[in-house]
Amino acid sequence: MKEIPRIEQELIDCLNERFKLTEAHLKEPEWDRAFLAGQRSVIQFLSSVRIAQEEKNKQSITKRV
C-alpha cells in the first residue's frame, strides 16, 4: 500500500474548524448521523496518521544523532 503524504497540523485544524464535532440528534435521519460520523472518522484517522508521522520523524532524527 502506498504511504500517505505528510499531513500538516494546519490541515487537521482546518478540517476540525469546517467539520466541527457535534452531537447527532436522534431526530435526525440515520443517514445524516452516519455521514457526520464518517466525516469525523476521517479527521480522526488523518490526525492519528499525523501523530505517527511525527513520532517516526522524531525517531529518525534521534537515530541520526
ABEGO torsion letter per residue (X at the ends): XBBBBBBBAAAAAAAAAABBBBBBBAABBAAAAAAAAAAAAAAAAAAAAAAAAAAAAAAAAAAAX
